[in-house]
Amino acid sequence: MTPPPSGPYDPSGPSGRWSDLERPPLNPAALRRALITEDSLWTRLEVAEVTGSTNADLRERARRGHAAAGAVLAAEEQTQGRGRLGRTWNAPARSGLFCSVLLTPGPAVPEDRWGWLPLLAGVAAASGLSRVAGVEVALKWPNDLLVTVGGTERKLGGILAERTALADGTAAVVLGMGINVSLRADELPVAQAGSLLLAGAPVTDRDPLLRAVLRALADWYERWTAEGGDPAASGLLEAYASGCSTLGRRVRALLPGGDELRGEAVALDGDGRLVIASAQGVQQPVAAADIVHLRPDAG
C-alpha cells in the first residue's frame, strides 16, 4: 500500500491502517482550541498524516520562515524518527505521540543553559503522561522515558533537541518527542521497548495525552525561562532528580572510542551532567554528548 502523502491530517482520508477503530486520529481542531489561547506558549498546531521526521520538517519550516516560535508539528505516522547519535526508529500509524515544537529561549536564557531543554521536556512528558494515563513514567538520563511492564523497566519514548535558526537568524531549538502509546507486544521494535498500553494504562486516547504533555511543557518552559534558565531556581533540577530512575544505580557509560566509565550515578550537576562515582570514590560528570550508551552495570 502506498503511504498517504505528507500534509495536514484528513480524518476522512485513506482506509486500511488509517481506519483502525482502536487507534482513532488526533483531532487537530480540538487540540488547537485547547492549547492555542491568548496567553499560551503555543502559537500554531498542525497534524500531518505521515512524515519522515517531525523534527526535520519543523527545522526546515523554521529555516524558510514558515514556522515561528511556539509552533507545534505532530504526525499520525513517522517513518524516519530519529534519536541521539543518528539512531532511527518507527512505529505503526497512530500508535504513539510523534511531536516537535519550536522554541526560542534567548535572550532570556543564555545559550550555555539550553542543554537543559531535553531534560525539561522529560520532566514535562513524565508528569503529563503519569497524570492522564494513570501509570508511573520515570526518567532515564539523558533523554528516555520509562514504564514498567511485567516488573521490568521498558523504554516508553525518547526526546531529541536540535539547534536551528529562524529565517531572520534568531537562534532556536526544535524539541521532538516520540512516545509509544498503544503498541502491542508483537509490534515492539526491540524487546526493551514498552508502551502505555502494555504498562496497563487505563487511558490511551492520544488527544488528552498530547494536551497534557504540551501543557506541562509550556508550564515548565515558562518557569525555566522566568529564572533565566537556572535549573535550581526554577525547580527543574529537583524535579528531574526526583523522577530519574538512573540516580542511585550502578551504571556503565560507554564512551566514544570504546572506553567506559563505571560506577554509581549519584547526582546531576548544574549543567545537567550525570555525576558518576567510581568504586574509589572519584566523582566524574559526563554530558550526554560525551557518551554513546548508558547501561545498567551488574557489578
Backbone torsions as a table, in degrees:
resi	resn	phi	psi	omega
1	MET	NA	132.6	179.0
2	THR	-77.1	128.9	-179.2
3	PRO	-61.8	145.5	175.0
4	PRO	-63.6	153.1	-177.5
5	PRO	-67.5	154.7	175.1
6	SER	-67.1	143.6	178.9
7	GLY	155.2	-178.5	179.4
8	PRO	-56.3	140.5	-176.2
9	TYR	-71.3	135.2	178.6
10	ASP	-116.3	107.7	-177.3
11	PRO	-60.2	-20.3	-179.6
12	SER	-96.8	16.6	-174.7
13	GLY	-75.1	-151.8	-170.7
14	PRO	-57.9	156.6	179.4
15	SER	-90.3	-154.3	-180.0
16	GLY	72.1	-128.3	-176.6
17	ARG	-61.8	-18.8	-177.7
18	TRP	-86.4	-0.8	-180.0
19	SER	-118.5	22.6	177.5
20	ASP	-66.5	111.7	-175.5
21	LEU	-66.8	-22.4	177.9
22	GLU	-80.0	-10.1	-179.7
23	ARG	-130.6	74.0	-178.7
24	PRO	-66.3	156.8	-179.9
25	PRO	-72.1	158.3	169.2
26	LEU	-65.6	154.4	178.6
27	ASN	-109.2	93.5	-174.9
28	PRO	-58.8	-40.2	-177.7
29	ALA	-64.1	-43.5	179.5
30	ALA	-67.4	-38.2	177.8
31	LEU	-63.6	-41.2	178.4
32	ARG	-63.5	-43.5	-179.8
33	ARG	-61.0	-37.5	-176.2
34	ALA	-78.7	-31.6	-168.6
35	LEU	-108.6	-28.1	-176.4
36	ILE	-101.0	95.8	-179.8
37	THR	-122.8	176.2	-173.4
38	GLU	-58.6	-39.3	-176.2
39	ASP	-106.1	17.5	-176.3
40	SER	-83.3	152.2	171.9
41	LEU	-66.7	-31.3	-174.0
42	TRP	-84.8	132.8	-174.2
43	THR	-113.8	-21.5	-178.5
44	ARG	-157.8	142.4	179.5
45	LEU	-138.5	127.1	177.0
46	GLU	-129.0	150.8	176.0
47	VAL	-126.2	119.3	176.9
48	ALA	-94.2	148.1	176.8
49	GLU	-65.8	-50.6	-179.3
50	VAL	-151.0	142.2	177.3
51	THR	-151.9	167.2	175.8
52	GLY	-71.5	-56.2	-177.3
53	SER	-150.4	124.5	177.4
54	THR	-65.2	-33.5	177.5
55	ASN	-63.3	-47.6	-179.0
56	ALA	-63.3	-41.9	-179.8
57	ASP	-63.2	-44.8	-176.4
58	LEU	-70.5	-35.3	175.1
59	ARG	-61.0	-43.9	-179.4
60	GLU	-66.9	-40.0	178.1
61	ARG	-63.1	-41.1	178.4
62	ALA	-62.6	-44.6	-178.5
63	ARG	-62.0	-35.5	-177.9
64	ARG	-86.9	-3.2	-178.9
65	GLY	82.8	18.2	-178.8
66	HIS	-101.0	4.8	177.1
67	ALA	-146.4	139.7	-179.6
68	ALA	-116.9	172.1	178.3
69	ALA	-54.8	136.7	-179.3
70	GLY	93.1	1.0	178.2
71	ALA	-73.0	142.2	178.1
72	VAL	-124.1	129.4	176.2
73	LEU	-126.3	118.7	176.5
74	ALA	-115.3	164.8	178.6
75	ALA	-141.1	145.6	175.1
76	GLU	-75.2	-29.5	177.5
77	GLU	-144.8	139.9	179.7
78	GLN	-128.4	120.0	-172.2
79	THR	-96.8	-15.6	-178.6
80	GLN	-135.1	46.8	178.7
81	GLY	-58.9	143.5	-175.4
82	ARG	-125.4	146.3	174.8
83	GLY	-121.0	-161.1	178.6
84	ARG	-61.7	147.3	173.8
85	LEU	57.5	31.9	174.8
86	GLY	76.7	8.2	178.9
87	ARG	-66.8	146.2	-176.6
88	THR	-119.0	158.1	175.3
89	TRP	-161.5	159.1	174.2
90	ASN	-148.0	171.3	-176.3
91	ALA	-152.0	160.5	178.8
92	PRO	-59.9	153.4	179.0
93	ALA	-55.5	137.2	176.3
94	ARG	62.3	16.6	-178.3
95	SER	-92.3	-4.9	-177.3
96	GLY	-156.3	-175.2	173.7
97	LEU	-103.4	117.1	178.3
98	PHE	-120.8	107.5	-165.8
99	CYS	-149.5	141.8	174.4
100	SER	-132.6	148.2	178.5
101	VAL	-129.8	153.6	-178.8
102	LEU	-111.1	123.5	-175.9
103	LEU	-128.3	147.3	175.4
104	THR	-127.4	85.8	-175.2
105	PRO	-68.2	-25.4	-179.1
106	GLY	-78.2	158.5	-1.3
107	PRO	-86.5	2.1	-177.5
108	ALA	-63.3	-32.7	-176.8
109	VAL	-118.4	123.7	176.6
110	PRO	-60.4	144.8	-175.3
111	GLU	-62.2	-25.0	179.8
112	ASP	-72.1	-4.9	175.4
113	ARG	-105.3	-0.4	-177.9
114	TRP	-68.0	-18.2	177.1
115	GLY	-62.4	-14.2	177.0
116	TRP	-77.6	-12.5	-174.5
117	LEU	-60.1	-45.8	177.4
118	PRO	-64.5	-31.0	176.4
119	LEU	-70.1	-39.8	176.2
120	LEU	-60.3	-44.5	179.1
121	ALA	-63.0	-35.2	177.3
122	GLY	-63.9	-44.7	177.7
123	VAL	-60.9	-44.7	-178.7
124	ALA	-63.9	-47.0	-178.4
125	ALA	-64.3	-44.2	-178.8
126	ALA	-62.8	-43.9	-178.6
127	SER	-69.3	-42.7	-179.7
128	GLY	-64.7	-45.6	-179.4
129	LEU	-67.0	-43.1	-179.5
130	SER	-59.7	-41.7	-177.1
131	ARG	-67.7	-43.2	-173.3
132	VAL	-91.4	-40.7	-177.8
133	ALA	-76.4	-24.8	177.0
134	GLY	83.9	18.4	173.8
135	VAL	-130.1	153.5	-179.6
136	GLU	-75.8	129.1	177.0
137	VAL	-115.5	125.1	-178.3
138	ALA	-108.4	169.1	-179.2
139	LEU	-110.1	136.0	170.1
140	LYS	-114.4	120.5	-179.8
141	TRP	-63.4	137.5	5.4
142	PRO	-99.3	-18.6	-168.5
143	ASN	-145.1	24.7	-178.3
144	ASP	-112.3	154.3	172.4
145	LEU	-112.3	140.0	-175.7
146	LEU	-125.4	146.6	168.0
147	VAL	-131.8	163.3	179.0
148	THR	-101.2	124.5	179.0
149	VAL	-124.6	115.9	179.7
150	GLY	60.0	34.5	178.4
151	GLY	83.2	2.2	-178.5
152	THR	-120.4	136.9	176.2
153	GLU	-70.3	132.3	178.6
154	ARG	-128.5	152.6	178.3
155	LYS	-76.5	121.1	178.6
156	LEU	-89.3	-35.6	-176.8
157	GLY	-175.0	179.4	-178.9
158	GLY	-143.3	167.3	-175.4
159	ILE	-131.2	138.0	179.2
160	LEU	-134.2	122.7	175.9
161	ALA	-108.8	131.0	-179.9
162	GLU	-131.9	131.7	177.5
163	ARG	-76.9	145.1	178.6
164	THR	-152.7	-164.8	177.8
165	ALA	-148.1	148.5	173.5
166	LEU	-75.7	171.7	-178.2
167	ALA	-59.9	-29.0	-179.2
168	ASP	-87.8	5.5	178.8
169	GLY	92.8	-4.3	178.7
170	THR	-61.9	128.2	178.5
171	ALA	-66.5	139.3	-176.1
172	ALA	-146.0	170.5	176.9
173	VAL	-132.0	132.8	169.7
174	VAL	-100.2	123.6	-175.6
175	LEU	-114.5	115.1	-176.9
176	GLY	-112.5	148.6	178.0
177	MET	-134.9	136.5	171.3
178	GLY	-124.5	121.1	-173.1
179	ILE	-130.9	124.8	179.5
180	ASN	-78.2	120.5	-177.7
181	VAL	-104.6	-61.3	-171.4
182	SER	-115.0	18.5	178.7
183	LEU	-61.2	132.8	174.6
184	ARG	-89.9	166.8	-174.4
185	ALA	-57.1	-39.2	-177.5
186	ASP	-77.3	-2.6	179.8
187	GLU	-105.1	-5.1	-176.4
188	LEU	-65.6	135.6	-179.0
189	PRO	-70.2	-32.4	177.8
190	VAL	-142.6	159.9	-176.1
191	ALA	-64.1	-25.8	-177.1
192	GLN	-82.1	-2.6	-177.9
193	ALA	-85.0	160.1	177.0
194	GLY	-145.2	-175.5	177.9
195	SER	-153.3	165.0	176.2
196	LEU	-61.6	-39.7	179.0
197	LEU	-59.2	-48.8	-177.9
198	LEU	-69.2	-22.9	177.0
199	ALA	-82.3	-0.3	177.5
200	GLY	86.4	21.3	-178.5
201	ALA	-64.5	129.4	176.6
202	PRO	-73.5	-15.8	-179.6
203	VAL	-122.2	120.0	174.6
204	THR	-127.4	15.3	174.9
205	ASP	-70.8	118.7	-172.1
206	ARG	-71.9	-24.1	179.6
207	ASP	-61.5	-56.4	178.8
208	PRO	-65.4	-29.9	177.9
209	LEU	-66.0	-45.4	179.8
210	LEU	-66.5	-40.2	176.8
211	ARG	-59.1	-44.5	-178.3
212	ALA	-63.9	-43.1	-179.0
213	VAL	-64.7	-46.1	-177.5
214	LEU	-69.5	-34.7	176.5
215	ARG	-67.2	-43.1	178.5
216	ALA	-65.8	-37.8	178.6
217	LEU	-63.9	-44.3	178.6
218	ALA	-63.1	-40.7	-179.3
219	ASP	-63.3	-48.6	-179.5
220	TRP	-67.1	-37.7	179.9
221	TYR	-64.3	-41.1	-179.8
222	GLU	-68.8	-37.2	175.8
223	ARG	-64.7	-44.5	-177.1
224	TRP	-65.8	-46.0	-179.8
225	THR	-68.4	-33.6	179.2
226	ALA	-63.5	-25.7	179.0
227	GLU	-100.7	19.1	178.7
228	GLY	65.5	25.4	-179.6
229	GLY	79.9	9.0	180.0
230	ASP	-71.2	114.5	-175.6
231	PRO	-68.4	-29.2	-179.6
232	ALA	-77.9	-49.1	-177.7
233	ALA	-63.5	-32.8	-179.3
234	SER	-81.7	-10.4	-177.7
235	GLY	86.3	-0.6	-175.9
236	LEU	-67.6	-42.1	-179.2
237	LEU	-60.4	-45.9	-180.0
238	GLU	-65.0	-42.5	-178.8
239	ALA	-64.6	-41.9	-179.7
240	TYR	-66.4	-46.2	-178.1
241	ALA	-60.8	-38.6	-177.5
242	SER	-70.9	-24.6	-179.1
243	GLY	-103.0	4.1	-173.1
244	CYS	-93.8	114.1	-178.9
245	SER	-75.8	-11.1	179.4
246	THR	-69.4	-36.9	-175.3
247	LEU	-66.5	139.7	-180.0
248	GLY	86.4	1.3	-179.6
249	ARG	-113.2	157.1	172.3
250	ARG	-78.0	133.4	-177.2
251	VAL	-132.8	162.6	175.2
252	ARG	-128.1	111.4	179.5
253	ALA	-94.0	115.8	177.6
254	LEU	-86.1	124.2	-173.8
255	LEU	-104.4	158.5	175.4
256	PRO	-56.3	140.0	180.0
257	GLY	92.1	-3.7	176.6
258	GLY	97.2	-7.8	177.6
259	ASP	-71.4	163.3	177.7
260	GLU	-145.0	155.4	178.8
261	LEU	-123.5	125.4	-175.9
262	ARG	-122.8	143.0	177.5
263	GLY	162.8	-164.7	179.4
264	GLU	-96.4	132.6	175.3
265	ALA	-77.7	109.8	-169.7
266	VAL	-106.0	-21.5	-175.0
267	ALA	-169.3	169.0	165.3
268	LEU	-110.2	139.6	176.8
269	ASP	-93.0	-177.8	-175.3
270	GLY	-66.8	-12.9	177.4
271	ASP	-100.4	7.5	-180.0
272	GLY	81.1	10.9	179.6
273	ARG	-83.5	148.9	177.6
274	LEU	-85.1	127.8	179.6
275	VAL	-95.9	119.5	-178.6
276	ILE	-110.5	125.4	179.4
277	ALA	-99.7	124.3	-180.0
278	SER	-76.3	172.2	178.6
279	ALA	-61.7	-23.8	178.7
280	GLN	-87.4	1.6	177.9
281	GLY	87.7	4.6	178.3
282	VAL	-79.3	126.8	-178.9
283	GLN	-100.3	128.0	-178.6
284	GLN	-130.8	122.5	176.9
285	PRO	-82.3	141.4	175.6
286	VAL	-128.2	137.1	177.5
287	ALA	-91.5	158.5	179.6
288	ALA	-57.5	-36.8	-178.5
289	ALA	-70.4	-13.0	-176.1
290	ASP	-91.9	-6.3	-175.2
291	ILE	-122.5	154.3	174.9
292	VAL	-94.9	-45.5	177.5
293	HIS	-142.8	150.2	169.1
294	LEU	-122.1	119.1	-174.5
295	ARG	-130.2	157.0	174.6
296	PRO	-62.3	149.2	178.8
297	ASP	-119.7	114.2	-177.8
298	ALA	-70.8	-6.9	178.9
299	GLY	119.2	NA	NA
